[in-house]
Amino acid sequence: MTSLRASVAAVLMLAVSGGGAAAASTSEPSDAQIQEARQLAQQFFKNLKGELQSAIKEGGPVHAIDVCEEVAPGISGKLSTKSGWAVGRTALKVRNPRNSPSVRERAVLMDFKRRHDGGESLKGMEDATVIQEGNRRYLHYMKAIPTANVCLTCHGSDVSGDLKKAIDASYPADAATGFAEGELRGAFTFVKPLN
């Protein structure tokens, strides 16, 4: 987790828990702000997917572990620096503890799951809220990540052999398996200071 994401996550936790003078939401995000976040989500997904596909093509699924462990944080770091947003991924069941959701992120993920269980498509499912902490305002945007068929290689119910050993070596506290295609895998999460 980048230091920007860590500090903003702390602000979000205070805002949701009622600590300090935080308000859960003080205004609605503008269409332009949401569109900016959507474009960033598309760029993050495209870059990450490309890196994962290249790694799998070059050396199989075991190489994808390196992408998630080493390359993905670099992608989010570059996008964060370039855009001014704290960029990351989170889930209810994480492989990397550094991607654990904040209180607010967990609430949004649970809402995504509830909506999906009720029949709503994960495609395009998003949440955008303006959070205020003292005199600071932040836009927090999340976009659902559905579990695609390719994800099942490393995140499905049947991960075994050398791949399982490699995952266990890199992520001893892994909880991100047992998924089925079409389930909520997690979410891209973006936070931007507004003032």
TAWO-V584022 format. One record per residue. N is the residue number from 1. RES is the residue in one small letter. OMEGA is omega as a letter, one per 20 degrees, with the letter a starting at -180 (999 if undefined). D_CENTER is the distance of its C-alpha to the mean C-alpha in Angstrom with 2 decimals. Layout:
n:res:omega:d_center
N:RES:OMEGA:D_CENTER
N:RES:OMEGA:D_CENTER
This chain:
n:res:omega:d_center
1:m:r:11.00
2:t:a:13.01
3:s:r:15.80
4:l:a:14.83
5:r:r:11.41
6:a:a:13.49
7:s:r:16.16
8:v:r:14.21
9:a:r:12.48
10:a:r:16.13
11:v:r:17.27
12:l:r:14.89
13:m:r:16.14
14:l:a:19.63
15:a:a:19.27
16:v:a:18.26
17:s:r:20.71
18:g:r:23.50
19:g:r:24.13
20:g:a:26.06
21:a:a:26.79
22:a:r:23.37
23:a:a:23.16
24:a:r:20.28
25:s:a:20.77
26:t:r:23.64
27:s:r:23.37
28:e:r:21.58
29:p:r:19.53
30:s:r:21.68
31:d:r:21.34
32:a:r:21.23
33:q:r:18.30
34:i:r:16.28
35:q:r:17.52
36:e:r:16.51
37:a:r:12.85
38:r:r:13.15
39:q:r:14.84
40:l:r:12.32
41:a:r:9.60
42:q:a:12.49
43:q:r:13.39
44:f:a:10.16
45:f:a:10.23
46:k:a:13.97
47:n:a:14.10
48:l:r:11.85
49:k:r:13.73
50:g:r:16.96
51:e:r:16.60
52:l:r:15.89
53:q:r:18.82
54:s:a:21.06
55:a:a:20.51
56:i:r:21.29
57:k:a:24.25
58:e:a:25.60
59:g:r:25.42
60:g:a:23.83
61:p:r:20.74
62:v:r:21.50
63:h:r:20.79
64:a:r:17.26
65:i:r:16.61
66:d:r:17.63
67:v:a:15.21
68:c:a:12.18
69:e:a:14.05
70:e:a:15.68
71:v:a:14.81
72:a:r:11.01
73:p:r:11.34
74:g:r:14.28
75:i:a:12.71
76:s:r:10.18
77:g:r:13.32
78:k:r:15.55
79:l:r:13.60
80:s:a:13.40
81:t:a:17.11
82:k:a:18.14
83:s:a:16.55
84:g:r:16.71
85:w:r:13.13
86:a:a:10.88
87:v:r:8.00
88:g:r:4.94
89:r:r:1.97
90:t:a:3.46
91:a:r:6.34
92:l:r:9.97
93:k:a:11.26
94:v:r:9.83
95:r:a:11.81
96:n:a:11.42
97:p:r:12.28
98:r:r:10.99
99:n:r:7.35
100:s:a:9.04
101:p:r:8.27
102:s:r:10.87
103:v:a:13.56
104:r:r:12.48
105:e:r:8.85
106:r:r:10.71
107:a:r:13.25
108:v:r:11.19
109:l:r:9.71
110:m:r:13.40
111:d:r:14.61
112:f:a:12.65
113:k:r:14.21
114:r:a:17.52
115:r:r:17.66
116:h:r:16.99
117:d:r:19.55
118:g:r:21.84
119:g:r:21.83
120:e:r:19.45
121:s:r:17.77
122:l:a:14.01
123:k:r:14.84
124:g:r:14.38
125:m:a:13.07
126:e:r:11.63
127:d:r:12.31
128:a:a:13.76
129:t:r:15.74
130:v:r:17.90
131:i:r:18.15
132:q:r:21.31
133:e:a:22.18
134:g:r:25.83
135:n:a:26.54
136:r:r:22.99
137:r:a:20.80
138:y:r:17.09
139:l:r:15.21
140:h:a:11.82
141:y:r:10.12
142:m:r:7.39
143:k:a:7.76
144:a:r:8.05
145:i:r:7.90
146:p:r:11.42
147:t:r:12.86
148:a:a:15.25
149:n:a:18.48
150:v:r:17.68
151:c:a:14.75
152:l:r:17.51
153:t:a:19.25
154:c:a:16.94
155:h:a:15.21
156:g:a:18.23
157:s:a:21.15
158:d:r:23.44
159:v:a:22.03
160:s:r:25.18
161:g:a:27.47
162:d:r:26.57
163:l:r:22.92
164:k:r:22.64
165:k:a:24.60
166:a:r:22.41
167:i:r:19.18
168:d:r:21.16
169:a:a:22.48
170:s:a:19.20
171:y:a:17.30
172:p:r:20.09
173:a:a:17.98
174:d:r:15.93
175:a:a:15.10
176:a:r:13.00
177:t:r:16.09
178:g:a:18.19
179:f:r:16.15
180:a:r:18.24
181:e:r:17.83
182:g:r:16.57
183:e:r:14.80
184:l:r:11.38
185:r:a:9.31
186:g:a:5.99
187:a:r:3.88
188:f:a:3.16
189:t:a:4.62
190:f:r:8.09
191:v:a:11.18
192:k:r:14.67
193:p:a:17.98
194:l:r:20.52
195:n:999:23.67
